[in-house]
Structures are given as C-alpha cells and as structure tokens.
Amino acid sequence: MTILDGKKTSDDIKNEIAEEVKAMKERGEKVPHLAAVLVGNDGASLTYVGSKVKACERIGFESTLIRLPEETTEEELLDQIKKLNADPEIDGYIVQLPLPKHIDEQKVLLAVDADKDVDGFHPTNFGKMAQDMPVFIPATPFGIMELLKRYKVPTEGKHTVVIGRSHIVGRPMSILMSQKGNPGNSTVTLAHSRTKNLEELTKQADIIITALGVPEFLKADMVKDDVTIIDVGITRVPDTTKERGYRITGDVDYEAVSKKADFITPVPGGVGPMTIAMLLKNTLLARARHNKN
C-alpha cells in the first residue's frame, strides 16, 4: 500500500514554483501577484486564506488580502471585483466562499474576470475544461490529478467512481478522469447521496474519489482489493481524547480501507495541502498568460 502524501508533494510543487519565481526576478520580470477577497469572519475561511498568504510569502509571490466586513453589500463587493479585474498588477484572485447569505454567490463568481479566475470556478473556465482546452482547473481536482500523476497511479482503462457532484470537486473530477491523457482515460461513474446502488458501484471501482462530507462513510466491505482511494472529505468529529476536543476525519474508514488499498490519501495530509499548491500553480500560469498578451 502506498500513501499518496499530499503534504510532501505540495512542498515539492511549492519549491519548484519558488525556483521559477527566483528565475523571473533574476530576469527582471514581474513576479506573480495573487489577491484574495474575504467577506466576514468565518473561522475556517480565515484560516484557509491565511495559509494562502503564507504560501505566497514562502515562494516569492506578491499577495494582497482584501478583508471586507460581514455587512458588505453585494454592490460593494461587485465594485471591489471590478477594481481587481481592471488592476494590471493582479494576475489572479479568489473570492473566498462561503459568502454571507445576503450576497448572491453566483452573481459574484460570474463577475470575476475568467482570465484571473485562478479558482477555476467561472463557467467559461469550466466549459473550456470540459472541452479539454488550456484553462485554470479548479485547485482541488488539479491537485488530485497531480497526485495521481506524480505517484504514477494507473488510471487508463480503469473504472473510476466519483462520489459527490459539486461543481468544486465531483463534476470536474468526473470530466478530468474521463479525458484522454495521463492521468485520465478511465471510465467514470458519477455517484451522489441519492444513488441507490452505491455499494455495488464502489465494489466494482478500481479508483474511488469521494467528496461526500460524511465521516468514515466508505467502509472496507464497500471496496475491492487493490483499490485506489482519494479522500476529499474533511470533517471535525468530537473526540475527548484530543487536546482540541475533536479530530479531523475524511469520508473513508482509513484504518480498515487502507488494508485493502493499493494507493490511498490520508486525512489530513492528503488532498488538502495540494489545493493551495495548485492555486499557486494557477497563479503562475496566469502570470505567464498575461506576459504573452
């Protein structure tokens, strides 16, 4: 059994990007600039955005964090997005989700310039991805594909079952895994919480990518031997034995399933660290694209 170590792989990617940034500086070129917009004080969002800012500092990117109060109106946020779209210094930016309930997330995401949408959430980028065109791939799916590639996980001709149909993970993964390429070229089944024969499907699967958000949902008796498991789920489960009073758990019963798996991602330390690394990679690609233009 091989553990797909997202922490190590993300560190490798950050080091590679840092080398590219160093070379850009030596050539006198402008380094990539990533901005993040954070509305309100959601604890998880604050932590995640903070990690992005630290990662930018580490690899030599410029970064800007725009913090707006919870009561920011939709119009005020859209005005801020217009400024970012027009600012030639900003190569890419993200609007951290979730947004306060009084703001229409879809309207906000549509307002983001697709050429600066390093989250890969804009419909233009999603459509290009579906047609296998050069594009910003959403960071989590991009990270999963990179893990599969770097660990040389066989995917061609395999049956991949994706559990979860979100636009952030499930749907993009189903598209990417079915496309020509390596990784890719697999036969994909997209399942979700309403799928009636889910256990039959998982027992047939060579590769399972689960993004359901249900702690330890996938049990050992639901998978076959030598399966590849990509666990995108991350949930805080109460645990009085831990100092913080909780433990982080994925969608997979790791202890039991890992005994049957060929490849498996841990939680934490698997897919999570890859997300930020690939956001940085997308920002580097945005900088290169803007240089061409």
C-alpha positions in Angstrom: 0.0 0.0 0.0 1.3 3.4 -1.0 0.2 6.6 0.9 -0.3 9.5 -1.5 1.4 12.1 0.6 -0.1 15.5 -0.3 2.0 17.4 2.2 5.3 16.2 0.7 4.0 16.6 -2.9 2.7 20.1 -2.2 6.0 21.1 -0.7 7.8 19.8 -3.8 5.5 21.8 -6.0 6.0 25.0 -3.9 9.8 24.5 -4.2 9.5 24.2 -8.0 7.4 27.3 -8.2 9.8 29.2 -5.9 12.7 28.3 -8.3 10.7 29.7 -11.2 9.9 32.9 -9.3 13.6 33.3 -8.4 14.5 33.0 -12.1 11.8 35.6 -13.0 13.3 38.0 -10.5 16.8 37.4 -11.9 15.5 38.3 -15.4 13.9 41.5 -14.0 10.3 40.2 -14.7 7.3 41.0 -12.5 6.6 38.1 -10.1 3.0 36.6 -9.9 0.6 38.5 -7.7 -2.3 36.7 -6.0 -5.2 38.5 -4.3 -7.8 37.1 -2.0 -11.2 38.7 -1.0 -12.6 37.7 2.3 -16.0 38.9 3.4 -16.9 38.4 7.1 -15.2 36.5 9.9 -15.8 32.8 9.1 -13.2 30.9 11.1 -12.4 28.2 8.5 -12.2 30.8 5.7 -9.8 33.0 7.8 -7.5 30.0 8.4 -7.6 29.0 4.7 -6.9 32.5 3.4 -4.1 32.9 6.0 -2.5 29.7 4.6 -2.6 31.1 1.1 -0.9 34.4 2.2 1.8 32.5 4.0 2.4 30.2 1.0 2.7 33.3 -1.3 5.4 34.7 1.0 7.3 31.4 1.1 7.6 31.1 -2.7 8.2 34.8 -3.5 4.7 35.8 -4.9 3.2 39.1 -4.1 -0.1 38.8 -2.3 -2.9 41.1 -1.3 -5.6 40.2 1.2 -8.8 42.4 0.9 -10.9 42.0 4.1 -14.4 43.3 4.0 -16.9 43.4 6.9 -19.8 40.9 7.2 -22.3 43.7 6.3 -20.7 44.5 3.0 -23.4 44.8 0.3 -23.5 42.8 -2.9 -23.0 46.0 -4.8 -19.9 46.9 -2.8 -18.4 43.5 -3.3 -19.1 43.7 -7.1 -17.3 47.1 -7.2 -14.3 45.6 -5.5 -14.3 42.8 -8.1 -14.4 45.4 -10.9 -11.3 47.0 -9.5 -9.4 43.7 -9.3 -10.5 42.9 -12.9 -9.0 46.2 -14.1 -5.9 46.1 -12.0 -2.9 45.1 -14.2 -0.8 44.3 -11.2 -3.1 41.5 -10.1 -2.6 38.3 -12.0 -5.2 36.2 -10.3 -7.5 36.4 -7.4 -10.1 34.4 -5.4 -13.3 35.4 -3.7 -13.3 33.1 -0.6 -16.5 31.1 -0.2 -18.9 30.9 1.5 -20.2 34.5 1.3 -22.7 36.0 3.7 -26.3 34.9 2.9 -27.4 38.3 1.6 -24.8 38.1 -1.3 -25.6 36.1 -4.4 -22.5 33.8 -4.9 -23.4 33.0 -8.5 -23.6 36.7 -9.4 -20.2 37.3 -7.8 -18.5 34.4 -9.4 -19.8 35.5 -12.8 -18.4 38.9 -12.3 -14.8 37.6 -11.9 -12.6 38.0 -15.0 -12.2 34.5 -16.3 -8.6 35.2 -17.1 -7.9 36.0 -13.4 -10.1 33.2 -12.0 -7.4 31.1 -10.5 -10.0 29.1 -8.5 -11.3 27.8 -11.9 -15.0 28.4 -10.9 -16.1 30.7 -13.7 -18.5 29.0 -16.3 -16.1 30.0 -19.1 -13.3 28.1 -17.4 -15.5 25.1 -16.6 -16.7 24.9 -20.2 -13.1 25.1 -21.5 -12.1 22.3 -19.1 -14.9 20.2 -20.4 -13.7 20.7 -23.9 -10.1 19.8 -22.9 -8.8 23.3 -23.7 -6.0 25.1 -21.8 -7.6 26.6 -18.7 -7.5 27.1 -15.0 -8.5 23.8 -13.4 -10.3 24.1 -10.0 -7.5 23.7 -7.4 -8.7 20.6 -5.6 -9.3 18.5 -8.8 -6.0 19.9 -10.2 -4.2 18.7 -7.0 -5.8 15.2 -7.2 -4.7 14.9 -10.9 -1.2 16.0 -9.9 -1.0 13.4 -7.1 -2.1 10.6 -9.4 0.5 11.7 -12.0 3.4 12.0 -9.6 2.8 8.7 -7.9 2.2 7.1 -11.3 -1.2 5.7 -10.3 -2.6 3.6 -13.2 -5.8 5.2 -14.5 -6.1 4.1 -18.2 -9.0 1.8 -18.7 -9.8 1.8 -15.0 -13.3 2.2 -13.6 -13.4 5.4 -11.5 -16.3 6.1 -9.2 -16.6 9.7 -8.1 -18.9 10.2 -5.0 -20.2 13.8 -4.9 -21.4 16.0 -7.7 -20.3 19.5 -6.5 -19.0 22.0 -9.1 -15.9 22.4 -7.0 -14.8 18.7 -6.9 -17.1 16.0 -8.1 -18.2 17.2 -11.5 -14.7 18.5 -12.5 -13.1 15.2 -11.4 -15.6 13.1 -13.5 -14.7 15.2 -16.5 -10.9 15.1 -16.0 -10.7 11.4 -15.3 -12.6 10.6 -18.5 -10.5 12.7 -20.7 -7.6 11.5 -22.8 -4.3 11.8 -21.1 -2.3 10.5 -18.1 -3.9 10.5 -15.6 -7.2 10.0 -17.3 -8.6 7.7 -19.9 -10.8 5.9 -17.3 -14.4 5.0 -17.4 -16.2 7.2 -14.9 -19.4 6.8 -12.8 -20.6 9.9 -11.0 -22.5 9.0 -7.9 -24.0 11.1 -5.1 -26.2 10.9 -2.0 -29.2 9.8 -4.0 -27.5 7.0 -5.8 -29.4 3.8 -4.9 -26.8 1.1 -5.8 -23.8 3.0 -4.5 -22.3 0.0 -2.7 -22.5 -2.1 -5.9 -20.6 0.6 -7.7 -17.9 1.1 -5.2 -17.2 -2.7 -5.1 -16.6 -2.6 -8.8 -14.4 0.5 -8.7 -10.7 0.5 -9.4 -10.5 4.1 -8.3 -12.8 5.9 -5.8 -12.8 9.6 -5.4 -15.1 10.6 -2.5 -16.1 14.2 -1.7 -19.3 13.5 0.3 -18.5 15.1 3.6 -19.8 12.1 5.7 -17.2 10.9 8.2 -15.9 7.4 7.6 -18.7 6.7 5.1 -16.7 4.4 2.9 -16.1 1.1 4.8 -13.8 -1.8 3.9 -16.6 -4.1 2.8 -17.6 -1.5 0.2 -14.3 -1.7 -1.8 -12.4 -4.4 -3.6 -8.7 -5.4 -3.1 -6.0 -3.2 -4.7 -8.3 -0.2 -5.0 -7.1 3.4 -5.2 -8.7 5.8 -2.7 -8.8 9.6 -3.0 -10.5 11.0 0.1 -11.5 14.7 -0.3 -13.8 14.7 2.7 -12.8 16.6 5.8 -14.9 16.8 8.9 -14.3 17.7 12.5 -15.5 14.8 14.7 -15.8 15.3 18.5 -13.1 13.4 20.4 -12.5 13.9 24.1 -9.1 12.2 23.8 -7.7 15.0 21.7 -6.5 18.3 23.2 -8.7 20.4 20.9 -11.7 18.2 21.6 -12.0 16.9 18.1 -10.2 15.0 15.3 -10.1 15.6 11.6 -11.7 12.7 9.6 -12.3 12.0 6.0 -15.1 10.2 4.1 -13.1 6.9 4.4 -12.7 4.5 7.3 -8.9 4.8 6.8 -7.8 2.2 9.3 -9.8 -0.6 7.6 -9.8 0.5 4.0 -6.1 1.1 3.8 -5.5 -2.6 4.4 -7.2 -3.3 1.1 -5.9 -0.4 -0.9 -3.0 -0.1 -3.4 -2.9 3.7 -3.1 -4.7 5.9 -0.6 -4.7 9.6 0.6 -4.6 10.3 4.3 -6.8 12.9 6.0 -5.3 15.2 7.0 -2.2 15.5 4.8 -3.6 14.2 1.5 -5.7 16.2 -0.8 -5.9 19.3 1.4 -2.3 20.6 1.1 -2.5 20.1 -2.7 -5.3 22.6 -3.1 -3.2 25.6 -2.0 -0.2 24.3 -4.1 -2.3 24.2 -7.2 -3.9 27.6 -6.6 -0.3 28.9 -6.6 0.3 26.9 -9.8 -2.7 28.5 -11.5 -1.5 32.0 -10.5 1.9 31.2 -12.1 0.0 30.1 -15.2 -2.0 33.4 -15.1 1.2 35.4 -14.9 2.6 33.5 -18.0 -0.6 34.1 -19.9 -0.6 37.8 -19.2 3.1 38.1 -20.2 2.1 36.5 -23.6 -0.7 39.0 -24.1 
